[in-house]
Amino acid sequence: MDYMYAPGKNHLFVPGPVHIPDQVIRAMNRNNEDYRSPAVPALTKILLEDVKKIFKTTSGTPFLIPTTGTGAWESALTNTLSPGDRIISFLIGQFSLLWIDQQQRLNFNVDVVESDWGEGAKLDVLASKLAADTAHTIKAICIVHNETATGVTNNLSKVRKLLDEYRHPALFLVDGVSSICAIDFRMDEWGIDVALTGSQKALSLPTGMGIVCASPKALEASKTAKSVRVFFDWKDYIKFYNLGTFWPYTPSIQLLYGLRAALDLIFEEGLENVIERHRRLGKATRLAVEAWGLKNCTQKEEWFSDTVTAVIVPPHINSSEIVRRAWQRYNLSLGLGLNKVAGKVFRIGHLGHLNELQLLGCLAGVEMILKDVGYPVKLGSGVAAASAYLQNNIPMIPSRI
């Protein structure tokens, strides 16, 4: 018997990768086919148009790259910037830290604005730097929309307002890996120049596709950017777009059909309804945490994330033990605390193709685990708080009315 066997279904509540819907699994359950045949370019052409909808852009150019979010980061940076360029980047948690590390290793001049973990980006510092930069030495602003390590969501519209207020031409680059398709995201309205996400998050696909969307301004910048890029070069994609074949190298056929099914599910539910569902899931989780007498790692309500909640445990409890116990006893997968918050927080991911009753099952499991590790939680307290909110806020399923 496989040592990993457990009855029933694994309750996957890490903040990505997430559960893959049955419809997507069925769509991907197919053989390989010739990507140079007429069928795959026809599929790709429609996918590229539909992907623009999840970014809320009409003018952006999307790229479907066989990579992860890390590759999408590199694509965004190397296509728009040159070595030595000054960029402002916000350090607010583990994933913004990793992006900054990449920026530094790519030889950019990174002006790091650091916050305590659990706080959002310090936009007052950004304002002062933009005001002082009359020579426009700052070439880009890089920000993680939703920091998965701490459950912090940044206000992108405020960044755009600051750039406009100081009439600053810096490019606006955004990591939307754990936000796009789950948290309100408006590429055109907020003047975002490069936005990116990964297939394994709110799209509920397997890992393996980095989705990047570039504004006309970013495409123009790519013509003079001197960073070395080969695999991630937008120019190669655009060349094949113009030829009507779309792929400069071999795509994952299965992921393309999976993306088609994932987008169909999102559009059937309605993107705004998907975003609203994630708001409910985030609010219900936070109410449960409060009922347990625990604190959210995110320090202010304005930064609360609707895709992940990082829960601070009491000093005498190691949060890693909560995650280990969840998997070993309850077949529940929770997120570990990372780096500065390792051992101090555990994370509940609530994103993707997920409904409210599934979340309640997770919350019930967390309560039992907290009891197991010696935290005096009243069983049912968090579930009751979440249920009371959800019962008053879940809408009817439109297709079943």
Secondary structure, DSSP 8 states (H G I E B T S, - for coil): --TT--SS--EEESSSS----HHHHHHH-S----TTSSHHHHHHHHHHHHHHHHHT-SS-EEEEESS-HHHHHHHHHHHH--TT-EEEEEE-SHHHHHHHHHHHHTT-EEEEEE--TTS---HHHHHHHHHH-TT--EEEEEEESEETTTTEE--HHHHHHHHHHTT---EEEEE-TTTTTTS---TTTTT-SEEEEETTSTT---S--EEEEE-HHHHHHHTT-----STT-HHHHHHHHHHT---SS---HHHHHHHHHHHHHHHHH-HHHHHHHHHHHHHHHHHHHHHTT-EESS-SGGGB-SSEEEEE--TTS-HHHHHHHHHHHH-EEEB---GGGTTTEEEEE--SS--HHHHHHHHHHHHHHHHHTT----TTHHHHHHHHHHHTT----GGG-
